[in-house]
Amino acid sequence: MAADGSGAIGPVSVRYAAQIRELLYAQAVQRMAADQEAARAAADAERAARVEAAANAKQAQPLDVKVEAPEPKPLPTPISLPDAPAEPTPPGHLVDIQA
């Protein structure tokens, strides 16, 4: 009865553990292969959509559109500057601009 209560792992448990590891590994490999296949299918679908869009763009006819723009408003007349004084102002001379 000592063998029952020792808590030792028997040969059957070791075999089951190895089988479980192999099963998990096989499932992981299958999952990776399925993911790669899905990625390939998505890339192929995207490539086909791009080729189809390019083919449709070549077949499209140019549009004959006439745009009517409003008449441009005339520019305002430029403001003329006052004439320069006949005699230049000597340097340092104050000029009353209010007058």
C-alpha positions as a printed NumPy array, in Angstrom:
array([[  0.   ,   0.   ,   0.   ],
       [  2.994,   2.285,   0.281],
       [  3.198,   2.551,  -3.503],
       [ -0.352,   3.89 ,  -3.682],
       [  0.218,   6.725,  -1.25 ],
       [  3.697,   7.782,  -2.375],
       [  2.45 ,  10.186,  -5.051],
       [  4.907,   8.869,  -7.614],
       [  4.031,   9.181, -11.282],
       [  3.541,   5.807, -12.847],
       [  4.518,   4.722, -16.339],
       [  0.919,   5.091, -17.551],
       [  0.817,   8.76 , -16.553],
       [  4.127,   9.431, -18.307],
       [  2.768,   7.845, -21.486],
       [ -0.413,   9.941, -21.299],
       [  1.6  ,  13.097, -20.736],
       [  3.734,  12.332, -23.809],
       [  0.63 ,  11.677, -25.898],
       [ -0.929,  14.94 , -24.728],
       [  2.258,  16.851, -25.64 ],
       [  2.302,  15.247, -29.109],
       [ -1.376,  16.07 , -29.6  ],
       [ -0.86 ,  19.705, -28.558],
       [  2.139,  19.994, -30.881],
       [  0.175,  18.519, -33.805],
       [ -2.703,  20.94 , -33.149],
       [ -0.298,  23.897, -32.992],
       [  1.268,  22.883, -36.33 ],
       [ -2.196,  22.536, -37.903],
       [ -3.214,  25.952, -36.533],
       [ -0.067,  27.596, -37.937],
       [ -0.656,  25.973, -41.345],
       [ -4.272,  27.177, -41.344],
       [ -3.166,  30.713, -40.413],
       [ -0.61 ,  30.744, -43.234],
       [ -3.205,  29.5  , -45.717],
       [ -5.661,  32.184, -44.596],
       [ -2.976,  34.856, -44.994],
       [ -2.19 ,  33.593, -48.513],
       [ -5.882,  33.61 , -49.426],
       [ -6.292,  37.175, -48.115],
       [ -3.226,  38.33 , -50.07 ],
       [ -4.524,  36.648, -53.239],
       [ -7.939,  38.27 , -52.807],
       [ -6.375,  41.702, -52.277],
       [ -4.142,  41.254, -55.327],
       [ -7.151,  40.201, -57.446],
       [ -9.136,  43.224, -56.242],
       [ -6.274,  45.567, -57.187],
       [ -5.965,  44.014, -60.652],
       [ -9.727,  44.303, -61.178],
       [ -9.744,  47.922, -60.007],
       [ -6.881,  48.747, -62.371],
       [ -8.716,  47.075, -65.274],
       [-11.907,  48.991, -64.494],
       [ -9.992,  52.264, -64.288],
       [ -8.591,  51.737, -67.787],
       [-12.077,  51.088, -69.189],
       [-13.595,  54.225, -67.682],
       [-14.419,  57.005, -70.126],
       [-13.514,  60.603, -69.301],
       [-16.425,  62.743, -68.198],
       [-17.535,  65.717, -70.289],
       [-18.174,  68.281, -67.581],
       [-18.747,  71.973, -68.169],
       [-18.214,  74.175, -65.171],
       [-19.766,  77.614, -65.143],
       [-17.884,  80.034, -62.954],
       [-19.319,  83.398, -61.945],
       [-17.845,  86.522, -63.484],
       [-14.885,  87.77 , -61.478],
       [-15.449,  90.992, -59.577],
       [-13.331,  93.915, -60.774],
       [-10.438,  94.841, -58.547],
       [-10.806,  98.036, -56.559],
       [ -8.91 , 101.008, -57.859],
       [ -5.574, 101.461, -56.13 ],
       [ -5.221, 104.284, -53.661],
       [ -2.855, 106.923, -54.93 ],
       [ -0.186, 108.24 , -52.599],
       [  0.164, 111.97 , -52.089],
       [  2.809, 113.668, -54.121],
       [  6.224, 114.014, -52.537],
       [  7.064, 117.512, -51.266],
       [  9.021, 119.68 , -53.658],
       [ 11.754, 120.272, -51.115],
       [ 13.118, 117.335, -49.172],
       [ 12.84 , 117.577, -45.414],
       [ 16.207, 118.149, -43.806],
       [ 17.306, 115.434, -41.375],
       [ 16.208, 115.999, -37.818],
       [ 13.434, 118.374, -38.843],
       [ 10.014, 117.785, -37.271],
       [  7.026, 117.654, -39.565],
       [  3.463, 118.098, -38.373],
       [  1.494, 115.289, -39.992],
       [ -1.802, 116.479, -38.489],
       [ -1.895, 119.634, -40.582]])
